[in-house]
Amino acid sequence: MTERLYLLDSMLSAFDAVVTGCEPYKDGYLVELDRSAFFPNKGGQPCDVGTLGSAKVLDVNEQGERLLHFCDRELPVGTAVHGELDFARRFDIMQQHTGEHLLSYCAWHLFGAQNVGFHCALTYATLDLDKPVGHEGITEIEILANRLAAENAAVTATIYETEEDLKGIPLRKHAEGLTAPIRIVTIEGSDACTCCAPHVRKTGEIGQLKIVEAIPYKGGTRCTFLCGMRALRHAQQMQDTVSAIALRFSTSREQAEAAVQKQAEELSNTKRELRQAYAALDEYLAKSLIAEAEDLKGTKLIVKTLESVDAKRLRPLAGATMTDRALTVLFSGVGDRVFYLLASNGIKADMGMLIAAVNTALSGSGGGRGTLAQGSAKKPSDLKETVEGLHTYFKNVLLHG
Ligand SMILES: [Zn+2]
């Protein structure tokens, strides 16, 4: 069995060991050691990576009692190796993990909310609380956690050999199913809970703790948080983003939100005015379409391409031409697609049938039934000629049925 060096010294970044097992696995080897400082994928967080001699350690997993280092090359059993961790990665994960302890303690201390889930990725970490906490609650948790971090309290791990030894220790959380010996991680003056992972030595090493998102999750709250350099990088990105917005609006960062709000209101007003203007324009346009309509055995036929009218306006426009027995076919050619709409009033032909001819002529797709059908196609270079051909087709439909 491998001696787990990380359990008692989380700052150990290099060690010497002897290879006790090595077997081929996928495109590498699973290597076992007599002792190791490599922490495996466990407890919702990613493993350590690094090197064993000339071999790269790409992944570390537990299999029962075994600690398996997935390496890119073979290390013969009996070889003495020098192991080195990617300690920047390890330290970053320890900051997030110890931050999780502190945030969990604060949520529990302030609101009685229990930590029911933790996941640490390489760019963010999440903590699930079993209660809704709310925006102000999140702010309180953050403030207390950062205050406790600044107190630079000692973080210590102690292994208790019997259940009896555990009695009297006020634990925030006792993971279910654990039996002695049990490792308790204590933050001096505040938290104590069971845990198997490496932690920073003092809360000050966590750096800043920032909850960047809190959303309702399974009746409680899922908090996404960042600690240490991750929190700093996030702050830098947010500052850059707000600065870019402020520059865009020629205002200060403090006034940026008000400027965005003002523009949103202006945009909303402009859209309303535009809708009103289009309605007036389309009323006029409909009158001109009706005036141009051909009379084919008592049915008004309108076939028209409206280059500057977008697809949304086709339906009310066609609707406005349905004053008599009518067939109206409109094409909208805004952009690189053509949209078409067929509407009828008081005639036998079904629009679901007639649109098939348009789909075929334009290699488009669309459908409908009864008095209305619509579709779209990639805009062809010969749209004008194609529409002329369809115009003739619709004339024949009305003249000859
Ligand atoms: Zn822990």
Residues whose N, C-alpha, C, O or C-beta is under 5 A from the ligand:
A	BS01	ZN	H97 V185 C195 A197
